[in-house]
C-alpha cells in the first residue's frame, strides 16, 4: 500500500515537472507563461495533498 502511494506521488511530481518544462518551451509572452506555471503548480500541490490524505 505504501509503495503504491510513493509511486503515485513520484509519477505526479514527474508529470508536474514535465508540464512546467513544456510550458517553458511554448512561445508565449512572459506574463502568460508565468500564469500558466502558477496554475500548474497549484494543481500539482492539490494533487499531491490528495495523496497525503489532507483532502
MIDOMI-908681 format. One line per 3 residues: number of its first residue (from 1); for each residue x, y, z of N, C-alpha, C, O. Coordinates in steps of 0.05 Angstrom, whole numbers, padded with zeros to 5 digits. Example, Ala and Ser with C-alpha at 12.3 -4.5 7.8 and 13.67 -1.06 7.14 Angstrom:
% residues 2
1 = 00264/-00114/00156/00246/-00090/00156/00264/-00066/00156/00285/-00066/00169  00257/-00045/00142/00273/-00021/00143/00258/00001/00157/00268/00023/00161
END
This chain:
% residues 55
1 = 00017/-00024/00000/00000/00000/00000/00017/00025/00000/00012/00044/-00015  00037/00025/00017/00055/00049/00019/00071/00052/-00007/00077/00075/-00015  00078/00030/-00019/00094/00032/-00044/00077/00044/-00066/00088/00060/-00082
4 = 00052/00037/-00068/00035/00048/-00090/00031/00078/-00086/00030/00093/-00105  00029/00087/-00061/00026/00116/-00055/00052/00130/-00063/00051/00152/-00075  00075/00119/-00057/00100/00132/-00064/00104/00133/-00094/00113/00153/-00105
7 = 00096/00112/-00108/00098/00112/-00137/00079/00133/-00149/00086/00147/-00168  00055/00135/-00138/00036/00155/-00148/00046/00183/-00143/00043/00200/-00161  00058/00188/-00120/00070/00215/-00114/00092/00220/-00134/00094/00243/-00144
10 = 00109/00201/-00139/00132/00205/-00157/00122/00210/-00185/00132/00228/-00199  00102/00196/-00195/00091/00200/-00221/00079/00227/-00224/00082/00241/-00244  00064/00235/-00203/00051/00262/-00203/00073/00284/-00204/00070/00303/-00219
13 = 00094/00281/-00188/00115/00300/-00188/00129/00302/-00216/00135/00324/-00226  00134/00279/-00228/00147/00279/-00255/00129/00291/-00276/00138/00305/-00293  00103/00287/-00274/00084/00299/-00293/00084/00330/-00290/00084/00345/-00309
16 = 00085/00339/-00265/00086/00368/-00259/00111/00380/-00272/00110/00401/-00285  00133/00367/-00267/00159/00377/-00278/00158/00377/-00309/00167/00396/-00321  00147/00356/-00321/00145/00355/-00350/00128/00377/-00361/00135/00390/-00381
19 = 00105/00381/-00349/00087/00402/-00358/00099/00430/-00355/00097/00447/-00373  00113/00434/-00333/00127/00460/-00329/00149/00464/-00350/00153/00486/-00360  00163/00442/-00357/00183/00444/-00378/00171/00450/-00405/00181/00467/-00420
22 = 00148/00438/-00411/00135/00443/-00436/00124/00471/-00438/00124/00483/-00459  00114/00481/-00416/00104/00509/-00415/00127/00528/-00420/00124/00548/-00434  00150/00522/-00409/00174/00538/-00414/00182/00539/-00443/00195/00558/-00452
25 = 00176/00518/-00458/00184/00517/-00486/00163/00530/-00505/00169/00535/-00528  00140/00537/-00494/00119/00550/-00511/00127/00578/-00518/00139/00592/-00502  00120/00587/-00542/00126/00615/-00550/00105/00634/-00539/00089/00646/-00555
28 = 00104/00638/-00513/00085/00656/-00501/00101/00680/-00489/00125/00678/-00485  00086/00702/-00484/00100/00724/-00471/00104/00716/-00441/00091/00697/-00431  00120/00731/-00427/00128/00724/-00400/00105/00723/-00381/00105/00705/-00363
31 = 00086/00741/-00383/00064/00742/-00364/00046/00718/-00367/00038/00706/-00347  00039/00710/-00391/00022/00687/-00396/00036/00661/-00387/00024/00643/-00376  00062/00660/-00392/00078/00636/-00384/00079/00634/-00353/00076/00612/-00343
34 = 00082/00656/-00340/00083/00656/-00311/00056/00648/-00299/00055/00633/-00280  00034/00657/-00310/00007/00650/-00301/00003/00620/-00305/-00008/00606/-00287  00011/00609/-00328/00007/00581/-00334/00024/00564/-00314/00014/00543/-00305
37 = 00048/00573/-00308/00065/00558/-00289/00052/00558/-00261/00053/00538/-00247  00041/00581/-00253/00029/00583/-00226/00005/00564/-00225/00001/00551/-00204  -00011/00563/-00246/-00035/00546/-00246/-00026/00517/-00244/-00038/00501/-00229
40 = -00006/00509/-00259/00004/00481/-00258/00014/00474/-00231/00009/00452/-00221  00029/00492/-00218/00040/00487/-00192/00017/00484/-00171/00019/00466/-00154  -00003/00501/-00173/-00025/00499/-00154/-00040/00472/-00158/-00046/00459/-00138
43 = -00046/00465/-00182/-00059/00439/-00188/-00042/00416/-00178/-00052/00397/-00167  -00016/00418/-00182/00002/00397/-00173/00003/00394/-00143/00003/00372/-00132  00004/00417/-00129/00004/00416/-00100/-00022/00404/-00089/-00022/00388/-00071
46 = -00045/00411/-00101/-00070/00399/-00093/-00070/00369/-00098/-00080/00354/-00082  -00060/00360/-00121/-00059/00332/-00127/-00041/00317/-00107/-00047/00295/-00098  -00018/00329/-00100/00000/00316/-00081/-00013/00315/-00053/-00009/00296/-00038
49 = -00027/00336/-00046/-00040/00336/-00019/-00062/00315/-00018/-00068/00304/00004  -00075/00308/-00040/-00094/00287/-00040/-00082/00260/-00034/-00094/00243/-00021  -00057/00256/-00044/-00043/00230/-00038/-00035/00229/-00009/-00034/00207/00002
52 = -00030/00251/00003/-00022/00251/00032/-00047/00250/00049/-00045/00248/00074  -00070/00251/00037/-00096/00249/00050/-00103/00274/00067/-00114/00271/00089  -00095/00297/00057/-00103/00322/00070/-00131/00329/00062/-00147/00339/00078
55 = -00138/00323/00037/-00165/00329/00027/-00181/00303/00026/-00204/00303/00018
END
